[in-house]
Amino acid sequence: MLPELREKAVVTCRLCVFLVEVAGREETRTGCVAGIKEYGTLRKRVPRSIKALELLRRAGKDGLKEVLSRGADPDSVACGLYRPRP
């Protein structure tokens, strides 16, 4: 395995800035907000936790479902939009 590929394979979503806690009424789940335009392009600062209602306003119902499905497993290999958390 090439050294560059090994470094990418070692990095997980848990260390990424786009992985946030999505707080709903009854529970909190992790989700990846890299697909939302404002956060993916870093025009807005990515918070550690965000309310589900705010995500509904920004991305709609389908966007919220996508955010929650992308961040379901924080120990998975990070995608191409990975940015380390400061």
Backbone hydrogen bonds in HBPLUS format (Angstrom, degrees):
<---DONOR---> <-ACCEPTOR-->    atom                        ^
c    i                          cat <-CA-CA->   ^        H-A-AA   ^      H-
h    n   atom  resd res      DA  || num        DHA   H-A  angle D-A-AA Bond
n    s   type  num  typ     dist DA aas  dist angle  dist       angle   num
A0005-LEU N   A0002-LEU O   3.10 MM   3  5.37 119.5  2.48 104.3 118.5     1
A0006-ARG N   A0002-LEU O   3.03 MM   4  6.32 152.4  2.11 154.7 163.4     2
A0007-GLU N   A0003-PRO O   3.19 MM   4  6.42 157.0  2.25 147.5 151.6     3
A0008-LYS N   A0004-GLU O   3.32 MM   4  6.59 152.8  2.40 140.1 146.9     4
A0009-ALA N   A0005-LEU O   2.94 MM   4  6.13 149.7  2.03 147.1 155.6     5
A0010-VAL N   A0006-ARG O   3.05 MM   4  6.21 134.2  2.27 143.6 154.6     6
A0078-ALA N   A0011-VAL O   3.11 MM  67  5.94 170.0  2.12 138.5 138.6     7
A0015-LEU N   A0012-THR O   3.25 MM   3  5.92 155.8  2.31 116.1 121.2     8
A0013-CYS N   A0076-SER O   3.11 MM  63  6.07 149.2  2.21 160.0 166.8     9
A0016-CYS N   A0013-CYS O   2.97 MM   3  5.13 165.9  1.99 114.2 118.5    10
A0014-ARG N   A0074-PRO O   2.89 MM  60  4.83 124.7  2.20 162.9 146.7    11
A0085-ARG N   A0015-LEU O   3.09 MM  70  6.03 145.2  2.21 166.5 161.1    12
A0017-VAL N   A0083-ARG O   2.91 MM  66  5.81 152.8  1.99 161.1 168.6    13
A0033-VAL N   A0018-PHE O   3.05 MM  15  5.38 164.7  2.08 145.2 145.1    14
A0020-VAL N   A0031-GLY O   2.86 MM  11  5.51 163.8  1.89 167.3 167.1    15
A0031-GLY N   A0020-VAL O   2.86 MM  11  5.51 151.9  1.93 158.2 165.9    16
A0021-GLU N   A0048-ARG O   2.98 MM  27  6.39 162.0  2.01 143.5 148.1    17
A0050-ILE N   A0021-GLU O   2.79 MM  29  6.21 157.4  1.84 168.5 174.6    18
A0022-VAL N   A0029-ARG O   2.59 MM   7  5.26 172.4  1.59 172.3 174.1    19
A0029-ARG N   A0022-VAL O   3.02 MM   7  5.26 158.6  2.06 145.2 145.9    20
A0023-ALA N   A0050-ILE O   2.89 MM  27  6.16 159.5  1.94 149.6 156.3    21
A0052-ALA N   A0023-ALA O   2.91 MM  29  5.63 162.5  1.95 143.5 139.8    22
A0024-GLY N   A0027-GLU O   2.91 MM   3  5.45 163.2  1.94 159.9 164.4    23
A0032-CYS N   A0067-VAL O   3.10 MM  35  5.12 146.4  2.21 140.6 135.5    24
A0036-ILE N   A0033-VAL O   3.21 MM   3  5.56 160.0  2.26 110.1 115.9    25
A0040-GLY N   A0036-ILE O   2.72 MM   4  5.64 169.8  1.73 173.6 175.6    26
A0041-THR N   A0037-LYS O   3.20 MM   4  6.06 155.7  2.26 144.0 147.7    27
A0043-ARG N   A0038-GLU O   2.98 MM   5  5.23 131.3  2.23 150.7 163.4    28
A0044-LYS N   A0038-GLU O   3.14 MM   6  5.52 160.7  2.18 135.6 133.9    29
A0042-LEU N   A0039-TYR O   3.09 MM   3  4.81 152.3  2.17  97.7 106.0    30
A0054-GLU N   A0051-LYS O   3.12 MM   3  5.46 126.3  2.42 103.8 116.0    31
A0055-LEU N   A0051-LYS O   3.31 MM   4  6.77 155.1  2.38 147.6 154.2    32
A0056-LEU N   A0052-ALA O   2.91 MM   4  6.21 148.9  2.01 147.5 156.7    33
A0057-ARG N   A0053-LEU O   3.08 MM   4  6.37 149.6  2.17 143.2 150.5    34
A0058-ARG N   A0054-GLU O   3.01 MM   4  6.29 155.2  2.07 147.7 154.3    35
A0059-ALA N   A0055-LEU O   2.81 MM   4  5.72 171.4  1.82 154.4 157.4    36
A0060-GLY N   A0056-LEU O   2.93 MM   4  4.43 136.7  2.12 113.4 123.6    37
A0064-LEU N   A0060-GLY O   3.03 MM   4  6.30 152.7  2.10 148.5 155.6    38
A0065-LYS N   A0061-LYS O   3.10 MM   4  6.38 157.0  2.16 146.2 152.1    39
A0066-GLU N   A0062-ASP O   3.00 MM   4  6.24 154.0  2.07 144.5 151.7    40
A0067-VAL N   A0063-GLY O   2.92 MM   4  6.15 158.1  1.97 148.5 154.2    41
A0068-LEU N   A0064-LEU O   3.06 MM   4  6.27 164.8  2.08 151.0 154.2    42
A0069-SER N   A0065-LYS O   2.95 MM   4  6.11 147.1  2.06 143.6 153.0    43
A0070-ARG N   A0066-GLU O   2.98 MM   4  6.09 151.7  2.06 149.7 156.0    44
A0076-SER N   A0073-ASP O   3.19 MM   3  5.68 164.3  2.22 120.3 121.1    45
A0082-TYR N   A0079-CYS O   3.40 MM   3  5.79 151.1  2.48 116.8 116.5    46
